[in-house]
Amino acid sequence: MILGLLLLVITSSFFTNAFALQLYTDRDVYSKGQPLLVYGQGLSNEPIIIRLFAPDGTIAQFNQINADADGSFSHILIRWPNATSTYSYGTYTVEAIATKEQVSSQKIDVKFLNSSLARVPLQRIVLVTVFAPQTAAINQAFRVFVQVTSDGSLVTGNASTVLSSSHVHMPDGSQVILSDSMKTLHQGLFYFDFTPTQEGTYVFHMIANSQGTISNGSVATLVLKQDIEGISNQILKLNSGLDTTSQELDRLKSEIQGFASALNSSQQSISQADENLNKSVTSMSNSVTNIDQASTQLNSLFLPVVALIAIIIALQITILARRR
């Protein structure tokens, strides 16, 4: 009995492994108008779910078929249309899910390009772009934005899942995991708020995982004691003080110019007075000279008269003396 059960388990395991789900596509690279043929092997008459994931991780096509009696299946999942925002060029993932008995799945990556003749590696291009302020201040929160694209398309998914390993390197050398702080702003756009408590350089290291492809992006923020806004306010106050000082200097300059004008006017008045004084002195000197000349002339006239008077008096005295 035990031998029979063991044989049944071995047979069942062999049967399961022998008929494990197999998935193939008719080519690796497709262009517009070409059909995407999916085929493979499953269990007899097994329902097979076939999904096509776009580069951003969204489901672009979904179909369910049944395998044949021998377990084989084939299906044209899509005929590639013109490249649009819905079906953009890039790396797509074809997934087949077997639903009978043990659920299993297989995935294959294919490329949708503008030419199917191109020989390119089937590698997904995932880019992570981080936007953070260059400078910040201690104990003042700021917001960091993260954009994740796959072959140029914004990826879909939960922020804590897509950026689960993201962290920040602190100025003291420690690390802080950011997955619990991540929030979704839009498909492929995530953000988190961060409040620095140390002065120095913070490095935000974002690690994105999109359908098994890993990509990294980093940005640094310098945290100061005071942010640019505070410094700008101080500069504005300084400029205001400088403006006031400039106005005071202009007024002082105006007053000095007025004083200089008054001083020049006073100097001109003094010069005029000095000139008038010189003229007065010259005039007085001329008057003195004229008086001196007049006095000389008067003396020249007065002496003969005095002499004549003296002679007349002497004659009278003589006459009186004779009469006696």
Secondary structure as GFF3:
##gff-version 3
##sequence-region A 1 324
A	DSSP	alpha_helix	2	18	.	.	.	ID=ss1
A	DSSP	beta_strand	22	25	.	.	.	ID=ss2
A	DSSP	beta_strand	29	30	.	.	.	ID=ss3
A	DSSP	beta_strand	35	41	.	.	.	ID=ss4
A	DSSP	beta_strand	47	53	.	.	.	ID=ss5
A	DSSP	beta_strand	59	66	.	.	.	ID=ss6
A	DSSP	beta_strand	72	79	.	.	.	ID=ss7
A	DSSP	beta_strand	90	98	.	.	.	ID=ss8
A	DSSP	beta_strand	104	112	.	.	.	ID=ss9
A	DSSP	beta_strand	126	131	.	.	.	ID=ss10
A	DSSP	beta_strand	135	137	.	.	.	ID=ss11
A	DSSP	beta_strand	142	150	.	.	.	ID=ss12
A	DSSP	beta_strand	153	154	.	.	.	ID=ss13
A	DSSP	alpha_helix	159	162	.	.	.	ID=ss14
A	DSSP	beta_strand	167	169	.	.	.	ID=ss15
A	DSSP	beta_strand	175	177	.	.	.	ID=ss16
A	DSSP	three_ten_helix	179	181	.	.	.	ID=ss17
A	DSSP	beta_strand	183	186	.	.	.	ID=ss18
A	DSSP	beta_strand	189	194	.	.	.	ID=ss19
A	DSSP	beta_strand	200	210	.	.	.	ID=ss20
A	DSSP	beta_strand	213	224	.	.	.	ID=ss21
A	DSSP	alpha_helix	228	323	.	.	.	ID=ss22
###
